[in-house]
Amino acid sequence: MKEFNKDILKIDDIEKLVDQITARIKSDVMGRYSRRGGVIGISGGIDSSVTMALAAKALGPEKLLGVMLPEKDSSPDSEEMATRLADKFGVKAIVENITGSLVGYGCYARRDQAVKEVCPSYDPSVDKMKIGVKQSNPSSNLPPLFHLTVVKADGTEEVMRLPSAQMRTIIAASNFKQRSRMSLLYFHAEALHYAVIGTPNKHEVEQGFFVKFGDGGSDLFPIGNLYKTQVYQLAEYLGVPKDIIERTPTTDTYSAEQTQEEFFYQFPFRQMDLLWYGYENNYDAAEVGKVMGMTPEEVTATWSNFARKKATTEYLRNPAINDYIFL
């Protein structure tokens, strides 16, 4: 086993890795699934950008369709960046605004009602909102607690503890967004006889940062075993636009701007990658702590948090149970 160090996730032969991933994409789409090409949802984020670049190289840009799926809470930067990304790689891209579908599902109304139950002064016509974990020390043994943040029209913020019932309602309502997007991706995939190419990275898959039958419902996950820092390495190699590489990863889910670290991960991705690598490869906590500037106890507590998060999200990764055999 390699000595643990801060460069342990550096890809030694990136050209070889790209060749392996693109060969597998082509084999899966055109061989295993017998499809003519691929459909991918693009948002101007680093994961979808790298996945698009890989898929375009694997299948040819003429056999790939990029679909932008904004809604009223989306950042306008997302569509603009996604458009330039598609242009750079020669991929046809279309826009499917899902706001109307979400209104029909009651996504915003259900969410806003739950927010008002916690913050009666919340006015969705002028205020913005987001939810996220609040924990001063993510390496403690305590589970993270969700809080609601309401950004008032004058820029002031109200932050309050989010009860579990309202938290579940807000998340369930917001998940309509990812499930609506996946429905449209499969519409275009079926119309073109294409496969849907998913964009989650390793942390999203293993920590459960995805919506079941939403962004977790694709036919293949080309970067699903890559750490975030490795995704960035591929982005540089593949020529993803610099402003996308430098963009802070966001959830782009709630009306108030929010980073993925704030909502879910609690760590900057460079730190989280190394800690997760140490966790899943059974490194000694003292060895990892020496490199990370943490005590062995802090590393062990962080790994316990990882294990808890993986266990509580196992439901998301499980397929439908199909062993009901009665004699």
C-alpha positions as CSV (number, residue, x, y, z in Angstrom):
1,M,0.0,0.0,0.0
2,K,1.3,3.5,-0.9
3,E,2.4,5.8,1.8
4,F,-0.4,8.2,2.5
5,N,0.3,11.7,1.0
6,K,-1.5,14.7,-0.4
7,D,-0.8,13.7,-4.0
8,I,-2.0,10.2,-3.6
9,L,-5.0,10.9,-5.9
10,K,-3.0,12.3,-8.7
11,I,-3.7,10.4,-11.9
12,D,-0.3,9.1,-13.2
13,D,-1.4,8.4,-16.8
14,I,-4.4,10.5,-17.6
15,E,-4.3,9.7,-21.3
16,K,-4.6,6.0,-20.6
17,L,-7.5,6.6,-18.1
18,V,-9.4,8.7,-20.6
19,D,-8.9,6.0,-23.3
20,Q,-10.2,3.4,-20.9
21,I,-13.3,5.4,-19.9
22,T,-14.2,6.4,-23.4
23,A,-13.8,2.8,-24.7
24,R,-16.1,1.7,-21.9
25,I,-18.7,4.3,-22.7
26,K,-18.8,3.3,-26.3
27,S,-18.9,-0.4,-25.4
28,D,-21.8,0.1,-22.9
29,V,-23.9,2.4,-25.1
30,M,-23.5,0.8,-28.4
31,G,-22.7,-2.8,-27.3
32,R,-24.3,-3.6,-24.1
33,Y,-27.4,-1.4,-24.5
34,S,-27.5,-1.4,-28.4
35,R,-28.2,2.3,-28.5
36,R,-27.2,4.8,-31.2
37,G,-25.8,7.5,-29.0
38,G,-26.2,9.3,-25.7
39,V,-28.3,12.0,-23.9
40,I,-26.8,13.9,-21.1
41,G,-28.2,16.7,-18.8
42,I,-25.8,19.6,-18.7
43,S,-25.7,22.4,-16.1
44,G,-22.4,24.1,-16.5
45,G,-21.1,22.2,-13.5
46,I,-17.8,20.4,-13.5
47,D,-19.2,16.8,-13.3
48,S,-21.6,17.2,-16.2
49,S,-19.0,19.1,-18.2
50,V,-16.4,16.4,-17.8
51,T,-18.9,13.6,-18.6
52,M,-20.0,15.4,-21.7
53,A,-16.4,15.8,-22.9
54,L,-15.8,12.1,-22.3
55,A,-19.0,11.0,-24.0
56,A,-18.3,13.3,-27.0
57,K,-14.9,11.7,-27.4
58,A,-16.3,8.2,-27.0
59,L,-19.4,8.4,-29.2
60,G,-18.6,11.4,-31.4
61,P,-20.3,14.7,-30.8
62,E,-22.9,14.0,-33.5
63,K,-24.2,11.1,-31.5
64,L,-24.7,13.0,-28.3
65,L,-27.5,15.4,-27.2
66,G,-27.0,17.8,-24.3
67,V,-30.1,18.9,-22.5
68,M,-30.3,22.0,-20.3
69,L,-33.0,21.7,-17.7
70,P,-33.4,25.0,-15.9
71,E,-36.3,26.0,-13.6
72,K,-37.2,29.3,-11.9
73,D,-34.7,28.8,-9.0
74,S,-31.8,27.9,-11.4
75,S,-28.8,30.3,-11.7
76,P,-28.8,32.0,-15.2
77,D,-25.0,31.3,-15.3
78,S,-25.8,27.5,-15.6
79,E,-27.5,27.8,-18.9
80,E,-24.9,30.2,-20.3
81,M,-22.0,28.0,-19.3
82,A,-23.7,24.8,-20.5
83,T,-24.3,26.4,-23.9
84,R,-20.7,27.4,-24.3
85,L,-19.6,23.9,-23.2
86,A,-21.7,22.2,-25.8
87,D,-20.4,24.6,-28.5
88,K,-16.8,23.9,-27.6
89,F,-17.3,20.2,-28.0
90,G,-19.6,20.4,-31.0
91,V,-22.5,18.8,-29.3
92,K,-26.1,19.8,-30.1
93,A,-27.8,21.2,-27.0
94,I,-31.4,22.1,-26.3
95,V,-33.3,23.8,-23.4
96,E,-36.2,22.2,-21.6
97,N,-37.5,24.6,-18.9
98,I,-39.2,22.4,-16.2
99,T,-40.8,25.2,-14.2
100,G,-44.3,24.4,-15.5
101,S,-44.0,20.8,-14.6
102,L,-42.8,21.6,-11.1
103,V,-45.7,24.0,-10.6
104,G,-48.0,21.2,-11.6
105,Y,-46.4,18.8,-9.2
106,G,-46.8,21.4,-6.4
107,C,-43.0,21.5,-5.9
108,Y,-42.8,25.1,-5.0
109,A,-46.1,25.3,-3.1
110,R,-45.3,22.2,-0.9
111,R,-41.8,23.4,-0.2
112,D,-42.9,27.0,0.6
113,Q,-45.6,25.7,3.0
114,A,-43.0,23.8,4.9
115,V,-40.7,26.8,5.1
116,K,-43.6,29.0,6.4
117,E,-44.2,26.4,9.2
118,V,-40.7,27.1,10.4
119,C,-40.4,30.8,9.4
120,P,-43.9,32.4,9.3
121,S,-42.5,35.7,7.9
122,Y,-41.2,33.9,4.8
123,D,-42.6,35.5,1.6
124,P,-41.6,33.4,-1.4
125,S,-42.4,36.2,-3.8
126,V,-39.5,38.3,-2.5
127,D,-37.5,36.1,-0.1
128,K,-35.1,33.3,-0.9
129,M,-34.4,30.1,1.0
130,K,-32.0,27.2,1.3
131,I,-31.4,24.4,3.7
132,G,-28.1,22.9,4.8
133,V,-26.1,21.2,7.6
134,K,-24.8,23.2,10.4
135,Q,-22.1,21.6,12.5
136,S,-19.0,23.5,13.9
137,N,-16.8,20.4,13.8
138,P,-17.5,17.8,11.1
139,S,-14.9,15.5,12.7
140,S,-17.1,15.2,15.8
141,N,-19.1,12.1,16.5
142,L,-22.4,14.0,16.4
143,P,-24.6,13.7,13.3
144,P,-25.1,16.9,11.4
145,L,-28.2,19.0,12.0
146,F,-30.2,20.7,9.2
147,H,-31.0,24.4,9.4
148,L,-33.2,26.6,7.3
149,T,-31.8,29.9,6.0
150,V,-34.2,32.6,4.8
151,V,-32.7,35.5,2.9
152,K,-35.0,38.5,3.2
153,A,-35.5,41.0,0.5
154,D,-33.2,43.5,2.2
155,G,-30.3,40.9,2.3
156,T,-30.6,40.0,6.0
157,E,-30.7,36.3,6.9
158,E,-32.8,34.3,9.4
159,V,-31.2,31.0,10.3
160,M,-33.2,28.5,12.4
161,R,-33.1,24.8,13.3
162,L,-35.1,22.8,10.8
163,P,-37.4,20.2,12.4
164,S,-37.2,16.7,10.7
165,A,-40.8,16.8,9.4
166,Q,-40.4,20.1,7.5
167,M,-36.9,19.1,6.4
168,R,-38.2,15.9,4.8
169,T,-41.0,17.8,3.1
170,I,-38.7,20.4,1.7
171,I,-36.3,17.7,0.4
172,A,-39.1,15.6,-1.0
173,A,-40.6,18.6,-2.8
174,S,-37.2,19.7,-4.1
175,N,-36.6,16.2,-5.4
176,F,-39.3,16.7,-8.0
177,K,-36.7,18.8,-9.8
178,Q,-34.3,15.9,-10.3
179,R,-37.0,13.4,-11.2
180,S,-38.6,15.8,-13.7
181,R,-35.2,16.3,-15.3
182,M,-34.6,12.6,-15.6
183,S,-38.1,12.1,-17.1
184,L,-37.2,14.5,-19.9
185,L,-33.8,13.0,-20.5
186,Y,-35.5,9.6,-21.0
187,F,-38.0,11.1,-23.3
188,H,-35.3,12.3,-25.6
189,A,-33.3,9.1,-25.2
190,E,-36.3,7.0,-26.2
191,A,-37.2,9.2,-29.1
192,L,-33.6,9.0,-30.4
193,H,-32.9,5.4,-29.4
194,Y,-30.1,6.8,-27.2
195,A,-28.9,5.9,-23.6
196,V,-29.0,8.3,-20.7
197,I,-25.5,9.1,-19.5
198,G,-25.3,10.0,-15.8
199,T,-23.0,12.6,-14.2
200,P,-22.5,11.7,-10.5
201,N,-19.0,11.4,-9.2
202,K,-17.7,8.9,-6.5
203,H,-18.8,11.0,-3.5
204,E,-22.3,11.6,-4.9
205,V,-22.7,7.8,-5.5
206,E,-21.2,6.5,-2.3
207,Q,-22.4,9.2,0.1
208,G,-25.9,9.3,-1.3
209,F,-25.8,12.9,-2.7
210,F,-28.3,12.1,-5.5
211,V,-32.0,11.5,-5.9
212,K,-33.3,8.0,-6.4
213,F,-34.9,7.8,-9.9
214,G,-33.7,11.3,-10.4
215,D,-30.0,12.1,-11.1
216,G,-29.4,8.6,-9.8
217,G,-31.5,7.0,-12.5
218,S,-29.2,7.0,-15.6
219,D,-28.0,4.0,-17.7
220,L,-24.3,4.5,-16.9
221,F,-22.1,6.6,-14.6
222,P,-18.7,7.2,-16.4
223,I,-17.2,9.2,-13.6
224,G,-18.9,7.3,-10.7
225,N,-15.6,5.9,-9.4
226,L,-13.6,9.1,-9.7
227,Y,-12.9,11.5,-6.8
228,K,-13.8,15.1,-7.2
229,T,-10.1,16.1,-7.5
230,Q,-9.7,13.5,-10.2
231,V,-12.7,14.9,-12.1
232,Y,-10.9,18.3,-12.1
233,Q,-7.7,16.7,-13.4
234,L,-9.7,15.3,-16.3
235,A,-11.4,18.7,-16.9
236,E,-8.0,20.3,-17.4
237,Y,-6.8,17.5,-19.7
238,L,-10.0,17.5,-21.8
239,G,-10.1,21.2,-22.2
240,V,-13.2,22.1,-20.2
241,P,-13.6,25.9,-20.2
242,K,-11.6,27.6,-17.4
243,D,-14.6,29.4,-15.9
244,I,-16.4,26.1,-15.4
245,I,-13.3,24.6,-13.7
246,E,-13.0,27.6,-11.4
247,R,-16.8,27.7,-10.6
248,T,-17.7,26.8,-7.0
249,P,-19.8,23.6,-7.0
250,T,-23.3,24.4,-6.0
251,T,-26.5,22.5,-5.5
252,D,-28.4,24.9,-7.8
253,T,-31.6,23.6,-6.2
254,Y,-32.9,26.3,-3.8
255,S,-33.6,30.0,-4.5
256,A,-30.7,31.2,-2.3
257,E,-27.2,30.3,-3.6
258,Q,-25.7,27.4,-1.8
259,T,-22.5,25.3,-2.1
260,Q,-22.4,21.5,-2.1
261,E,-20.1,21.7,1.0
262,E,-22.7,23.8,2.9
263,F,-25.6,21.6,2.0
264,F,-24.2,18.1,2.4
265,Y,-20.5,17.4,2.4
266,Q,-19.2,19.7,5.2
267,F,-15.6,19.5,3.9
268,P,-13.9,21.2,1.0
269,F,-13.6,18.6,-1.7
270,R,-9.8,18.4,-1.7
271,Q,-9.8,17.6,2.0
272,M,-12.8,15.3,1.7
273,D,-11.2,13.3,-1.1
274,L,-8.1,12.5,0.9
275,L,-10.0,11.6,4.0
276,W,-12.4,9.4,2.1
277,Y,-9.5,7.7,0.3
278,G,-7.9,7.0,3.7
279,Y,-11.2,5.7,5.0
280,E,-12.0,3.3,2.2
281,N,-8.4,2.0,1.9
282,N,-8.1,1.3,5.6
283,Y,-5.2,3.6,6.3
284,D,-4.0,4.2,9.8
285,A,-5.8,7.2,11.4
286,A,-2.5,8.5,12.8
287,E,-0.8,8.4,9.3
288,V,-3.7,10.2,7.7
289,G,-3.9,12.7,10.5
290,K,-0.2,13.6,10.2
291,V,-0.7,14.5,6.5
292,M,-4.1,16.3,7.1
293,G,-3.1,18.2,10.2
294,M,-5.7,16.4,12.3
295,T,-5.5,14.2,15.4
296,P,-6.1,10.5,15.0
297,E,-9.3,11.0,17.1
298,E,-10.5,13.6,14.6
299,V,-9.8,11.4,11.6
300,T,-11.5,8.4,13.3
301,A,-14.6,10.5,14.1
302,T,-14.7,11.8,10.5
303,W,-14.6,8.2,9.2
304,S,-17.4,7.3,11.6
305,N,-19.4,10.2,10.0
306,F,-18.6,8.8,6.5
307,A,-19.7,5.3,7.6
308,R,-22.9,6.7,9.1
309,K,-23.7,8.7,5.9
310,K,-23.0,5.6,3.7
311,A,-25.2,3.4,5.9
312,T,-28.1,5.8,6.0
313,T,-28.1,6.3,2.2
314,E,-27.8,2.6,1.3
315,Y,-31.5,2.6,0.5
316,L,-30.8,5.0,-2.4
317,R,-28.3,2.6,-4.0
318,N,-30.3,-0.5,-3.7
319,P,-32.3,-1.8,-6.7
320,A,-35.9,-2.8,-6.3
321,I,-36.3,-6.0,-4.3
322,N,-37.2,-8.8,-6.6
323,D,-36.8,-12.0,-4.7
324,Y,-40.4,-12.6,-3.7
325,I,-40.6,-16.3,-4.4
326,F,-43.2,-18.3,-2.5
327,L,-43.7,-22.1,-2.8
